[in-house]
Amino acid sequence: MSVDLGEGFRKDHRMGHKGWTSKVAGPAIGPYQQATEAGGFVFLSGQLALDETGNLLSGTVAEQTRKALERAQSLLKEGGLSLADVVKATVFLVDLKTFSEMNGVYAEFFPQNPPSRSTIQVAGLPKGGAVEIELLAKRPGS
């Protein structure tokens, strides 16, 4: 049984978790929650460089990385968290040759105590994106 908690929050009483989105992140492009909290952990779905209407931002890997992290940051903020609460990141790149371009922007968002991270080259990403970033955060005190 799901219950609408307003402002984009939903809680599933069977699973003990709630999910949400943010206006900056825009709509999900499939049947999933963009952010889900369970047991003090917040799982962010992979974020692409999409605008508020769901269209892919054309641009460099650096520009797409910035937009994906801005979307993720807005989802965390909507849930009362920040990038400082992130404990794990997974970055999907279409071309590992663009790693340094992505990494330079990524470092701007995590200047101190960056989370653990994996970076994986993939054959393709939704909507033709060049980078997708998935984050796992832990709510302080939980």
Secondary structure, DSSP 8 states (H G I E B T S, - for coil): -EEEEETTEEEETTTTEEEE--TTT---SSSS-SEEEETTEEEEEEE-SB-TTS-B--S-HHHHHHHHHHHHHHHHHHTT--GGGEEEEEEEES-GGGHHHHHHHHHHH--SS--EEEEEE-S--GGG-SEEEEEEEE-TT-
